[in-house]
Amino acid sequence: MASPKFESITPSAARLTESLRDIGYDFPSAVADLVDNSVSAGATNVDIFIEFDGPESYVLIADDGIGMSENLLTEALRYGTRRDYQQGELGRYGLGLKTASLSQCRAVTVATRKSTRASRLYVRTLDLDVISEVDQWLVLRPGRENLPQRALTYLTEGTGTVVIWDKLDRVLPENRPEGGWARRRLDALAKRTAAHLGMVFHRFLEGTRDGHQVTITMNGEKIEPWNPFAPHEPARKELPRQRFEITVGSITGSVRMNRYVLPSKEHFSSPDQFELMSGPLKWNRQQGLYIYRANRLVQWGGWNGIRGIDEHTKMARASLDFDTDLDDVFNINVAKVRVTVPVQLRQMLERPINELCSRADEAYRKADRTSEMGSLKPSVPRQAVWNGLESAETTAMKDAGLALRAASMQAGEYAALLRIVAILEAEAPAVAQGLGLNT
């Protein structure tokens, strides 16, 4: 059989680079993607500066990570870098540095230093204006004299990497980039981005279980972590932990789930803390699943279609953790702000989520019943296969009880269900206990 004939078709550099600017980043998520690289490089300090200087304004992200060799730096600016990512690394597609940066600006410069024994810096620039003019995949090699003094200061003190965004066409207004509105916009973006980073990287800011802790600053001010589960609130209730084993095609992995009912307003430590914990989307829309990939938050709130948003369950929040070996299963997008929960896992999640929401609903409707949650303690994680722990009859009864709770909430008749449960507890306590409805 004759070998097929083929010809190589190189994409238009000018057209493709412009198209990739609209891959789905906003300013905070673009900065977060670069912080991912810093975390993966072992940085313990990441400093972000949004410098206003009219049309010469720039954004600078500096870290004290391990830095890059000259070849690795050049490779890092390739669209779809050829390097392999290790398990647990926050990178994914080899696009983040380029697409995140150029979604906000027309030129990104990367300067890096890998060794403290030599003072040499490696510097490369991707400039969309140059690429557009020549329609080629070119990387510029500017000298260190073109770097801001702040970048030079960072890289003369130790190893690390500095990323600089210039020509902020997506950030500053085209007309009057030197005006007061432009300055106020950069100030507002700094505040939004600091809040976003405090949420997305809160585990790294607090210190992960394996001891990796990162300090992130915005314009010289330390960013504080925003932990959605209010761990310092004494009245917070935690339900038993869950662990699920899933297999999709040839991919097998585990997913961990922790469930919490946050205190009602009157049981929070202070009104200010209650307002802080409402989050950027506020209480109703912040309820739901918080999905973490390798300790990095990629989704905050919502029930992923498993159930609807409800005022009465707004204090219910759950974490869902998976590692990078399940990336294909969760279908994480390039910007790392959207995941898809696989069907197999959704089915496993229905019962524990309904249990969490029924508890949150009870706490919301009857504040004087919150004491019943005090006995809920974290337990050893268990598999999502229940028939190994309970008889089939017991499991079916509890499933029926949870279904009754969920249906009554959706129908707006939960108060009626509580009256029915009170009668069952008095006249048929074994039935109430079997259904898991006893209080």
C-alpha positions in Angstrom: 0.0 0.0 0.0 1.4 3.4 -1.0 2.2 5.8 1.7 -0.2 8.7 1.9 1.1 12.1 0.6 0.9 15.1 2.9 1.9 18.7 3.2 2.7 20.8 6.2 0.4 23.7 6.9 1.8 26.2 9.4 -0.9 28.3 11.1 -0.8 32.0 10.6 1.0 33.3 13.6 -0.6 36.7 13.4 -4.2 35.3 13.2 -3.8 32.6 15.8 -2.1 34.7 18.4 -4.9 37.3 18.2 -7.6 34.6 18.4 -6.0 33.0 21.5 -6.4 36.3 23.4 -10.1 35.5 23.9 -9.7 32.0 25.4 -11.6 33.0 28.6 -9.5 34.9 31.0 -10.4 38.0 32.9 -7.7 40.1 34.7 -7.7 38.2 38.1 -7.7 34.8 36.5 -4.9 35.7 34.2 -2.7 36.8 37.1 -3.7 33.6 38.9 -2.5 31.5 36.0 1.0 33.1 36.4 0.9 32.5 40.1 0.4 28.9 39.3 3.7 28.8 37.6 5.4 30.4 40.6 3.9 27.9 42.9 5.0 25.0 40.6 8.5 26.5 40.6 8.7 26.2 44.4 8.3 29.9 45.2 7.7 30.9 48.8 7.2 34.6 47.8 5.2 36.1 44.9 5.0 39.8 44.6 2.6 41.5 42.2 2.8 45.2 41.2 0.2 47.0 39.0 2.1 50.1 38.2 0.2 53.1 36.8 2.2 55.3 34.4 -0.3 56.3 31.7 0.4 54.5 28.4 3.6 53.1 30.0 1.7 51.4 32.8 2.7 47.8 33.4 2.0 44.7 35.5 4.9 42.8 37.2 4.7 39.4 38.8 8.0 38.3 40.5 8.8 35.1 42.4 11.7 33.5 44.2 11.3 30.1 42.7 14.0 28.0 41.0 14.1 30.0 37.8 14.7 28.7 34.3 17.6 27.8 32.1 17.9 29.7 28.7 16.4 26.7 26.8 13.6 26.2 29.2 12.7 29.9 29.0 12.5 29.8 25.3 10.4 26.6 25.5 8.1 28.3 28.0 7.2 30.9 25.4 6.2 28.3 22.9 2.4 27.9 22.4 1.8 24.3 23.5 5.2 23.8 25.2 6.6 20.3 24.7 7.7 19.8 28.3 5.9 17.2 30.4 4.0 18.1 33.5 4.5 16.1 36.7 1.6 14.9 38.8 0.6 17.7 41.2 1.9 20.5 38.9 -0.6 23.3 38.5 0.2 23.7 34.7 -1.8 21.8 32.3 -1.8 22.6 28.5 1.4 24.6 28.0 -0.6 27.7 27.1 -1.1 29.5 30.4 1.9 31.9 30.4 1.2 33.1 26.9 -2.6 33.1 26.7 -3.1 34.5 30.2 -0.6 37.3 29.7 -1.6 38.3 26.1 -5.3 38.2 27.0 -4.5 41.5 28.9 -1.6 43.0 27.0 0.2 43.0 23.7 3.7 42.3 25.0 4.9 40.0 27.7 8.6 39.8 28.9 10.0 37.1 31.0 13.3 37.4 32.9 14.7 34.6 34.9 17.8 33.6 36.9 18.4 30.0 37.8 21.8 30.1 39.6 23.1 32.3 42.4 26.6 31.4 41.4 26.3 33.5 38.2 24.7 36.9 37.8 23.5 36.2 34.2 19.8 36.8 33.5 17.9 35.4 30.6 15.3 37.6 29.0 12.7 36.9 26.3 9.7 38.9 24.9 6.6 37.9 23.0 5.3 41.0 21.2 2.0 40.7 19.3 2.8 43.8 17.2 6.0 42.2 16.0 4.3 38.8 15.3 1.5 40.6 13.5 3.9 42.6 11.3 6.0 39.6 10.1 3.4 36.8 10.7 6.0 34.5 12.2 6.4 32.8 15.6 9.2 35.0 16.8 10.5 35.5 20.3 12.6 38.7 20.9 15.8 38.7 23.0 16.0 42.1 24.7 18.9 43.1 27.0 18.6 43.4 30.7 18.8 47.2 30.3 15.2 47.2 29.0 13.9 45.7 32.3 12.3 47.9 35.0 14.6 48.5 37.9 12.2 46.6 40.2 12.7 43.5 38.0 16.5 43.8 38.2 16.4 44.2 42.0 14.5 41.0 42.4 16.8 39.0 40.1 20.1 40.3 41.5 19.2 39.0 45.0 18.6 35.4 44.1 17.0 32.9 41.8 13.5 33.5 40.4 11.4 34.7 37.5 9.8 38.0 36.7 7.0 38.4 34.2 6.1 41.9 32.9 3.0 42.9 30.9 3.4 45.9 28.7 1.0 47.6 26.2 -2.0 47.0 28.4 -4.6 47.4 25.6 -7.2 45.2 27.3 -6.7 46.9 30.6 -6.4 50.7 29.9 -8.8 52.7 27.9 -7.6 53.4 24.3 -8.4 57.0 24.7 -6.7 58.9 27.6 -4.8 56.0 29.2 -3.2 58.6 31.4 -6.4 59.9 32.9 -7.9 59.5 36.3 -10.3 56.9 35.2 -7.4 54.7 34.1 -5.7 55.1 37.4 -8.9 54.2 39.3 -9.4 51.2 37.0 -6.0 49.8 37.9 -6.7 50.4 41.6 -10.0 48.5 41.3 -8.3 45.6 39.4 -5.7 45.4 42.1 -8.3 45.0 44.8 -10.3 42.4 42.8 -7.2 40.5 42.0 -6.0 40.4 45.6 -9.4 39.0 46.7 -9.4 36.5 43.9 -5.9 35.2 44.8 -6.8 35.1 48.4 -9.6 32.7 47.6 -8.0 30.6 44.8 -4.7 30.1 46.7 -6.0 30.1 50.2 -4.5 26.7 51.0 -1.0 27.8 49.9 -1.4 31.0 51.8 -2.3 29.0 55.0 0.2 26.3 54.3 -0.6 22.9 52.7 -0.4 19.6 54.5 2.9 18.9 52.7 4.4 22.1 54.1 4.3 24.3 51.0 3.4 27.8 52.1 3.5 30.9 49.9 3.3 34.6 50.7 1.6 36.7 48.0 1.6 40.5 48.0 -0.2 43.0 45.9 1.4 46.4 45.5 3.4 45.7 48.7 0.5 44.5 50.8 0.2 40.9 52.0 -2.8 39.0 50.7 -4.8 37.2 53.3 -6.4 33.8 52.7 -10.1 33.5 52.3 -11.1 30.0 53.4 -14.7 29.3 52.3 -15.3 26.9 55.2 -14.7 29.4 58.1 -12.4 27.0 60.0 -12.0 29.4 62.9 -15.8 29.7 63.6 -16.6 27.6 66.7 -20.2 27.1 65.6 -19.3 25.6 62.3 -20.4 22.0 61.9 -18.6 19.3 59.9 -20.2 16.2 58.5 -18.4 12.8 58.1 -15.8 12.9 55.3 -16.3 11.0 52.1 -13.9 9.3 49.6 -14.9 8.1 46.1 -13.0 5.9 43.8 -13.9 6.5 40.1 -12.9 4.9 36.9 -13.5 6.5 33.5 -12.1 4.6 30.6 -8.5 3.7 31.5 -8.3 6.5 34.1 -8.7 5.6 37.8 -8.4 7.9 40.7 -9.9 9.0 44.0 -11.9 12.1 44.9 -12.2 13.4 48.5 -15.1 15.3 49.9 -15.6 17.4 53.1 -18.9 18.9 54.0 -19.7 21.8 56.3 -22.7 23.8 57.6 -21.6 27.3 58.4 -23.2 29.1 61.4 -26.2 31.3 61.0 -25.6 35.0 61.3 -26.5 35.1 65.0 -24.0 32.4 65.7 -21.0 33.9 63.8 -18.2 35.3 65.9 -18.9 38.8 64.6 -21.1 40.6 62.0 -17.9 41.5 60.1 -16.8 37.8 59.9 -20.3 36.9 58.7 -20.1 39.5 55.9 -16.5 38.4 55.0 -17.5 34.8 54.7 -20.4 35.7 52.3 -17.7 35.7 49.6 -17.6 37.5 46.3 -20.9 36.1 45.1 -22.7 36.5 48.4 -24.3 33.8 50.5 -26.8 32.2 48.1 -24.5 31.8 45.2 -21.5 30.8 47.3 -23.3 27.7 48.6 -22.3 24.4 47.0 -19.2 22.7 45.8 -15.7 24.1 46.0 -13.5 22.0 43.7 -9.8 21.8 44.2 -7.2 20.6 41.8 -3.9 19.9 43.5 -4.9 22.2 46.4 -5.7 25.1 43.9 -9.4 26.2 43.9 -10.9 26.0 40.4 -14.6 26.3 41.2 -16.3 28.2 44.0 -20.0 27.5 44.6 -22.9 26.0 42.8 -24.1 22.4 42.8 -23.1 21.4 39.3 -26.6 20.5 38.3 -27.0 18.0 41.2 -29.5 20.3 42.9 -30.6 24.0 42.7 -29.6 27.0 44.7 -31.9 27.5 47.7 -32.1 30.3 50.3 -32.6 27.7 53.0 -29.3 25.8 52.1 -27.1 28.8 51.7 -24.9 27.8 54.6 -24.0 24.5 53.0 -20.5 24.2 51.5 -18.5 21.2 50.5 -14.9 20.7 49.2 -14.2 18.3 46.4 -10.5 17.4 45.9 -8.9 15.7 42.9 -5.3 15.5 41.7 -3.9 16.2 38.2 -4.2 12.5 37.2 -7.9 13.1 36.9 -7.7 16.3 34.7 -9.2 14.5 31.7 -12.0 13.1 33.7 -12.9 16.6 35.1 -12.4 18.3 31.7 -10.6 21.3 33.2 -10.4 24.3 30.9 -7.3 26.2 29.9 -8.0 29.1 32.3 -8.6 26.7 35.2 -11.9 28.3 36.1 -14.3 25.6 34.9 -14.6 21.9 35.5 -17.2 19.2 34.6 -18.1 16.7 37.2 -18.2 13.3 35.6 -21.5 11.5 35.5 -20.3 8.5 37.6 -19.2 10.9 40.4 -22.4 13.0 40.2 -24.4 9.9 41.0 -22.1 9.2 44.0 -22.5 12.8 45.2 -26.3 13.0 45.3 -26.7 11.3 48.6 -24.0 13.1 50.7 -25.1 16.4 49.1 -28.7 15.9 49.9 -27.7 15.0 53.5 -25.6 18.2 53.8 -28.4 20.4 52.4 -31.0 18.8 54.7 -28.8 19.6 57.7 -28.2 23.1 56.5 -32.0 23.6 55.9 -32.8 22.4 59.5 -30.1 24.8 60.9 -31.5 27.7 58.9 -35.2 27.1 59.8 -34.7 26.3 63.5 -31.8 27.9 65.1 -32.6 26.2 68.4 -32.1 22.8 66.7 -28.5 23.5 65.7 -27.3 21.7 68.8 -28.2 18.4 67.1 -25.2 19.0 64.8 -22.8 19.2 67.7 -22.3 15.4 67.7 -21.2 15.3 64.1 -17.4 14.7 64.1 -15.0 14.1 61.3 -14.7 10.4 60.7 -12.2 8.2 58.8 -12.8 8.7 55.1 -14.8 5.9 53.6 -15.5 4.6 50.1 -18.6 5.6 48.3 -19.7 2.0 48.1 -22.2 1.8 50.9 -23.4 -1.8 50.8 -20.1 -2.9 52.4 -21.0 -0.9 55.5 -24.7 -1.3 55.8 -27.3 -3.8 54.7 -29.1 -3.2 51.4 -32.4 -2.7 53.4 -30.8 -0.1 55.7 -29.3 1.7 52.7 -32.6 1.7 50.9 -34.4 3.1 53.9 -31.9 5.9 54.4 -32.0 6.8 50.7 -35.7 7.0 51.0 -35.4 9.3 54.0 -33.0 11.6 52.1 -35.2 11.6 49.1 -38.1 12.7 51.3 -36.0 15.5 52.8 -34.9 16.7 49.4 -38.4 16.6 47.8 -40.0 18.4 50.8 -37.4 21.2 50.5 -37.9 21.6 46.7 -41.7 21.6 47.3 -41.4 24.2 50.0 -43.0 21.8 52.5 -40.0 21.1 54.8 -41.8 22.5 57.8 -44.6 20.0 57.2 -42.1 17.1 57.0 -40.7 18.1 60.4 -44.2 17.9 61.9 -44.6 14.4 60.3 -41.2 13.4 61.7 -42.2 14.5 65.2 -45.3 12.2 65.0 -43.2 9.3 63.7 -40.7 9.7 66.5 -43.5 9.5 69.0 -45.5 6.7 67.5 -43.1 4.7 65.3 -39.5 5.6 66.4 -38.0 2.6 64.6 -39.4 3.8 61.3 -38.1 7.4 61.9 -34.7 5.9 62.8 -34.6 3.6 59.8 -35.4 6.5 57.4 -32.7 8.6 59.1 -35.3 11.2 60.0 -35.0 11.0 63.7 -33.6 14.0 65.5 
